[in-house]
């Protein structure tokens, strides 16, 4: 088994670590933004009831943690699969965009239907 010696392995390790941290930060911001867009519609609760507290204690941490986990997972898989920084960044951006689209689609208000 032959191994190739890298010129500066510590620089590669720092770049991977920095990229993972940036992926997690981007995902956390995306989760927070997706939650912040949908929370005002869901907070008041139903007719004549108290506020819907699950928006704070369930939806908020779920959105932020999922937003962190998905891009970080995409970064980890991309680091293991490819050596191209552009492909790694593309995987993170694609995953984050799909997460935001899915989150906003999930929280979209129901369309009113008209009887025939």
Number of C-alpha atoms within 10 A of each C-alpha: 2 4 5 5 7 9 8 8 10 10 11 12 11 11 13 17 12 12 20 22 15 17 27 23 16 19 29 22 17 22 24 19 17 23 23 13 14 19 17 10 13 16 15 15 14 10 6 7 8 10 12 14 13 12 20 13 10 10 15 18 15 16 24 20 16 17 28 23 16 20 28 24 17 21 27 18 14 19 18 9 11 11 10 11 14 10 15 24 20 15 19 28 18 14 20 25 15 13 21 20 12 13 19 16 12 11 15 12 11 7 6 6 6 5 4 3
